[in-house]
């Protein structure tokens, strides 16, 4: 599951709240072991996702760098090239 969490810092355009929330959800899924929590654990699971989303947004907003922002399209093309080399096929990634 965690392999789906992608770096979000220093991209142009900046990471959206939706991207940060999705990464937070993946993180909570990984550490809890739940893809979807039971009713008994749903409140705690959702609270954890929300708290991690807030912490991640604060982190993203406070990080600084002198490096030029990375271009999302270029990074997608690099990922395609890595996948083609690794798996022998080129699969179109949807944005």
Number of C-alpha atoms within 10 A of each C-alpha: 12 13 7 10 15 11 10 17 16 19 14 13 10 15 16 11 13 10 15 22 19 17 22 22 21 20 20 21 18 13 10 12 11 13 12 11 15 10 9 8 11 12 12 12 19 14 11 16 21 16 13 19 21 16 14 18 16 11 12 16 12 8 9 10 8 6 7 9 13 15 12 16 11 10 12 15 13 12 14 17 16 14 14 13 11 10 10 10 12 14 11 9 9 5 6
